[in-house]
């Protein structure tokens, strides 16, 4: 089991992942950090928990849109 330190909203988080998945996890964390940064620019620093909940909802919405588009293709 690998251990990766990621930074989201200037805070470090140590996350475990399967061996070989370190780069993928780092890329995901960078994506999430970008979303959090966009939110901070819009709403300010409203607390880590709130920012991460809001970011989760935004990413879930993006995923929902992708699923809808895939459904139109099939």
C-alpha positions as CSV (number, residue, x, y, z in Angstrom):
1,X,0.0,0.0,0.0
2,X,1.4,3.3,-1.1
3,X,1.1,6.6,0.8
4,X,0.7,9.9,-1.0
5,X,0.7,13.4,0.5
6,X,-1.7,15.7,-1.4
7,X,-2.4,19.4,-0.9
8,X,-5.9,20.7,-1.2
9,X,-6.7,24.3,-0.2
10,X,-3.1,24.7,1.2
11,X,-3.7,21.8,3.6
12,X,-1.7,18.5,3.4
13,X,-3.5,15.2,3.5
14,X,-1.8,11.8,3.7
15,X,-3.8,9.3,1.6
16,X,-3.2,5.6,1.1
17,X,-3.7,4.1,-2.3
18,X,-2.8,0.9,-4.1
19,X,0.8,0.6,-5.4
20,X,1.1,2.1,-8.8
21,X,-1.9,4.5,-8.3
22,X,0.1,7.3,-6.8
23,X,0.2,9.5,-9.9
24,X,-3.5,9.0,-10.6
25,X,-4.3,10.0,-7.0
26,X,-2.1,13.0,-7.3
27,X,-3.8,14.1,-10.5
28,X,-7.3,13.7,-8.8
29,X,-6.1,15.8,-5.9
30,X,-4.9,18.5,-8.2
31,X,-8.3,18.5,-10.0
32,X,-10.1,18.8,-6.7
33,X,-7.7,21.5,-5.5
34,X,-8.5,23.5,-8.7
35,X,-12.2,23.2,-8.0
36,X,-11.7,24.3,-4.4
37,X,-9.6,27.2,-5.6
38,X,-12.3,28.3,-8.0
39,X,-14.9,28.2,-5.2
40,X,-12.6,30.2,-2.9
41,X,-12.4,32.8,-5.6
42,X,-16.2,33.0,-5.7
43,X,-17.3,32.6,-2.1
44,X,-14.1,33.1,-0.1
45,X,-12.7,30.9,2.6
46,X,-15.9,29.5,4.2
47,X,-14.2,26.6,6.0
48,X,-12.6,23.4,4.8
49,X,-15.7,21.2,5.4
50,X,-18.0,23.5,3.5
51,X,-15.6,24.0,0.6
52,X,-15.1,20.2,0.3
53,X,-18.9,19.6,0.4
54,X,-19.5,22.2,-2.2
55,X,-16.7,20.8,-4.4
56,X,-18.1,17.3,-4.0
57,X,-21.5,18.5,-5.2
58,X,-19.9,20.3,-8.2
59,X,-17.9,17.2,-9.2
60,X,-21.0,15.0,-8.7
61,X,-22.9,17.4,-11.0
62,X,-20.2,17.1,-13.7
63,X,-20.3,13.3,-13.4
64,X,-24.1,13.3,-13.7
65,X,-23.8,15.4,-16.9
66,X,-21.3,12.9,-18.3
67,X,-23.6,10.0,-17.5
68,X,-26.5,11.8,-19.2
69,X,-24.4,12.4,-22.3
70,X,-23.4,8.7,-22.4
71,X,-27.0,7.7,-22.1
72,X,-27.8,9.7,-25.2
73,X,-25.1,7.9,-27.1
74,X,-26.3,4.4,-26.3
